[in-house]
Amino acid sequence: MLSTRALNRATLARQLLLERADVPVLDAVAHLGGLQAQEPQEPFIGLWSRLRGFDPAALSGLLVDRRVVRTHLMRRTVHLLPTDDVLAWRSRFDPMLRQRLLGVYRRDLDGIDLDALAAEGARLLADGQPRTTAEVGRLLSERRPGPAPGAAPSPAPAPRILGETVVTVLVPTVQLPPRGLWGATGGVRVVPLETWVGRAVAPDTEAVGEALIRRYLAAFGPAATADLRAWCGLAGLPRAVAAVRDALVSFRDERRRELLDLPDAPRPDPDTPAPVRFLPAFDNAILGYDDRTRIVDDAHRGLSVAGERAVLVDGRVAALWTARDATVEVTPLRRFSRAERTAVAEEGRRLATFLSGGKSSRVRVNASPR
């Protein structure tokens, strides 16, 4: 049996949140299984909270050098991932990406031959010219994608839907810099993944599923198979779990769920002190689980899904934070002790200094709720 507090400390250790790590940026991104990146600047905050002496230029450099890429993968959301991982994993994610797309646009895409649309999209993008999603959709609409074999004629989908269907699902693409660079702004422009990195996407194999399980447990374990599905969005991993089970250890949580883990992965003493940490929006330390009670109370579960930035106090979500006018503002979700309030303010000042490039260390901690 592992208590909720024991799971919390294990999660913090795996997520590099118990103490800042002294590892290269690329190694950290790989260890974490990528970083949620639909908000382009958030991965920098996530790494600042996890790495000692983090220099945002290092992550920007990896993006420019094509060693990390921004692409749709886990849960059909934008992630920043090592290029090697995307090439190895993308084929395994194809069915899930299509399923989630149809969950949103099934009626709009009814009757459309998705394989033919994918081929047309690939031809359109084959020249390597960076294009916006809107432009791709407009060009595809002009080419009028045909119906699926045997399907009744139906109205053509809106260009916006055609563009999103191709660039987020049917053709593996990447979002180009300057989007995703530190301090930069820029709209989404895409090119095919294989064009950008000059290498082909690998075929899916059982070894891919087994590697995903090990990588997930290294960064998120101990965890249940439902947690694994919540992180990646894949439902078809039972065979891979069965293949690696003999190499794993098993626990139970307080709900009696079976939790799997790597034998030698860190599981710190539950009484290990946990420092204050500021998390970015949509951080996978919270979203990477089906049962998030190890890090956030059920009453606040929806805050991370809504894109709120969280503050961890004693390892748990205890406040929200924003940054405006060079000031970090913290809004507690529970009463803080004097020591906790001081620790939050100190870490908030360090964050303000990072976000402002050393120009400000202003922080405001609002009154705790009664």
N, C-alpha and C positions, 0 to 999 in steps of 0.2 A: 504494500500500500504506500502510495506517495501522496502526501498532503498537498493541498492547494499551494501552500507557501513553499514547499519543496519544489513543486513544478514551476513556481514563479522564479525561484533562484536558478533553476536549471535553464529556464528560458532566457533570463538575463545574461547568464554566462554564455550560452550559445549565440545570442544576438549581439555580443560584444558590448552589452550595456551594464555589466557588473563592474567592469573596469575597462578603460579605453585601451584598445589593442595597438601594438606597435608592429603593424604589418603593411605591406604595400597596398595601395588603393585597389588595384585589380584583384588581388587575393581576397580582400574584404568583400568586394562585390560578388565574386564567385562563391565565397563561403556562405554568404547570405542568400544565395540562389537568386540574385538580382534584387533590384530595388524598384518598388512601385514608383512610377514616374509620370503619371498623367498630368501632374503639376510640375513643370520642368525644373524648378529650382529646389524642389523638396529633397531629391536624393543627396544634395550637398549638405543639407541640415542633418539628414540621417547619418551620413558618414562623419560629420563633425562631432556628433554625440557618441560616436563609436570608436574613432581613431585618434590616437595621440598625435598632436601636431598636424592635423589634417590641413592640407593645402588644396583649395578648390581648383587651382590651376592643374593639379595632377589629374583630376577626374575629367576636366575639359580636354586635356591633352589626349587622354585615352579615347574620347569620343572623336576628336579630330583625326587621330591615328587609326581609327576604325577597329580598335581592340575591344571597345564596348559599343553597343548599338541600342537605339531606342526602337522598340517594336512591340506589337501586340502579341502577348503570349499567355501568361497565367491569367485565368478567368476572363480572357479576352480584354484585358486591360493593358495599358502601356507600361512596359517595364524597361528598365535599363539593365542590360545583361552583358556578360562577356560574349564576344562574338563566337568563340569556340562552343559555348553552351547552346547558343541559338542554333547554330548549324547542326549540332548533335541532336537537339530536342525537337526542332520544329515539326518534323514529320509525325512524331508521336502526338502532337497537339492538334493536328489538322482536323480530325473528326470532332473534337470538342469545340473548336473554333466555329466550325460550320453549324453545329447543333445550337450553340449559343446565339449565333447570328439569326438562325431561323426562329429561335425563341422570341426574337424582337420583330423580325420582318417576314415571318412566314406568309402572311396574307399578301404582303407587297410583292414577294418573290414567287408567289404561287404560279406554277406553270413555266417558270424560267429554267432553262437548262443550265445549271450552275457550272457543270464541267465546260460547256461551250463558253459561258461567260468568263470562266477562269482563263481559258485559252485566248480569248479575245483581249482580256486584260493584260495577259503576259505579252501578247504581241504589241499592244499599245505602249507598254512600259519598257519594251526590249531595247529602245534606243538609249536608255539611261538618262533621259532628260528629266530633271527634277520637276515634279508636277504636284499641284495641290489636289486634295481629294475632290474638290468641286470641279476642277478641270478634268480629272479622270472621269468623273460621272457624266459631265457634259459630252465628252468625246464618245463614251460608251453608249450614251443615249442616242447619239447621231448614228451609231452603227447598229442600233436596234437589236439587242440580244434576242435570239430566237427562243421559241417554246421548247420545253422538254419533250422528248419523244412521246407521242400519244396524248399530250396535254391539250386541253381546249385553249383557244386563243383567249388572252386576257390583256387588260390595259398594261402598257409598259410601266415599270417602276419609275419613280421619280429619279432624276439624275443623282441627287444627293445619296439615295439609297444604293444605287449602282456603284457609285464611287466608294462609299464606305464598305460595301460588300467585297470589292476587289482589293482595296489597299489594306484592309484590316484582317482579311480572312483568306480569300482565294489565291492571292499572290503574296508570298512572303516579301514584305517591304520593310524599309527602315526609314525613320524620320531623320532628315539631314540637319547638321549644324547650319546656322547658329542656334537653332532650337535645342535647348538642353545644355548650352554652355553657361558657365557661371556669369551672372550679371547681364546676360544677353537676352534679347527678345527676338521673336521671329515666329512666323506662322508655320504650319505643318507643310513640308514639301517632302515627297517620298521618291525613292527609287527602289528597284528590286534588291533584296538582300544580297543575292548572289552577284549582282553587278557591283554593288558597293564594296564588298569584301573580296571579290575575285575568287570565291570558292563555292562549291556546290553544297546544298543542304544534304545531309546524310540520310539514307533510308532508315526507317524505323526498325528496331530489333528489340528482342526481349531484354537485352543488356541495357538499353536506354531506360526502360521502366525500372530496372533494378538500381541503376545509378541514381535515378531521381529519388527513390526511396532513401537511399543512403545519404544523399546530399540534403534532403529535407530533414532527416533526423539529426544530422550533424548541426544544423542551424536552428531547429525548432523542437527537437525531442526533449523528453519522452512524449510521444503523441499517439493518438488513435488513428486508424485508417480514415475515419471521417475528417480528422484534422488535415491529413494529407490531401484529401479531395478538396477541402475548403481552400487550401493554399494554391493548388495548381489548376483546379477545375476538372481534372481528369477522373472519370469514373472507372475506367477499365484497367485498374492496376492489381486486381486480386491475384493474378498469376505471378506477377512480379513480387508481391508481398510473400506469397507462398514459397517462391524460389529463394528468398533471402532470409526467411523466418528463422532457420536454424542458426544463422550467424548473428541473430539479435537476442536481446534480453527482453523480458516481459514484466510489466508492473500492472497495478490497478490504481485508478484514481479514487477520489472519495465518492464518485458516482458508480463505482465498480466497473467502469469502462476499462478494457484492456489497452494498455499503452505499450508501444514498442520502442526500442532504443538501441543505439550502438553500445556494445559492451563497455568500451573505454571512454565514452563521452563524459564530459564533466556534469556532475550532479552535486552541487555545493551543499554544505550544511544549510538547512533552512534558516538558521539564525545569522547567516552571513549578512553584514550590513550592505544595503543597496543605496548608491548615491542618487541624487536627483538627476533626472535625464529629461531633456526636451525632445519630443518626437515630432517628425514632420507629419503632414497630412497623409493619410492612407498608409501608414507604416505597417509593414508586414509582421512586425512583432505583435501587433494586435489582429490584423486581418488574416494572418496565416493559420488560423485555427477555427474549427467549428465550435468548440467549447472554449470561449475566451475568458472564462472566469479566473484563470490563472493570473491574468494581468488586468482585467477590468471588471467592475461590478456589472451585473446584468442591467441595472438601472441606467448605466451609461454606455451600454454596448453599441447603440446606434450612433454615437457621436463620431466614431472613427469612420463609419460608412458615409457619414455626411461630410467628411472632409475636415473635421475639426482637428486642430493640432493639440496633442496631449502632453501633459507633464507627469512623469512618473515620480512619485514620492514613496519611499520604502518599497519600490518595485512595482507599484500599482498606479493606474490612472487616477490622479487626485486633483487635477486642474486642467484648464484649457489655456492656450496662449495665442497671442497674435503679435504682429510686429507692424507698427505704424509710426511714421514720422521719426524713425530711428529710435523708437522706444519699444521695448518688449513689455507687453502687458499680460499679466497672469490673472486668471479668474479661478479661484479655488472651487472645487466641487464638494469639499468637506472642510471641517475646521482643521486648521493647522496649529501645531504647537509653535512656541516661539522659535525653537531650534529648526523646525521644518520651514517656517517662514523665512528665516535667515538663510538657510541652505538654498531655497528656491530663488531668493533674490540674488544670491551670489552667482549661481549658475546662469540665471537670467542676464546678469551683467556680462558674463563671458559670452553668451550667445549674442547679445546686442553688439558687442565689440566685433564679433565675427561677421555678423550680417552687415554692419556698417563699414567694414574695412578699417576698423580701428578709430572711426570718427565719433563713436558714441558708445556709452556703456549704461545708458538709461534703462531702468526697469521699474515697473509699477506693479506691485502685488495688491490686488483688490481685497476688500474685506472678505473674510470667510463667511459662508452661510451660517445662519444661526441654527 
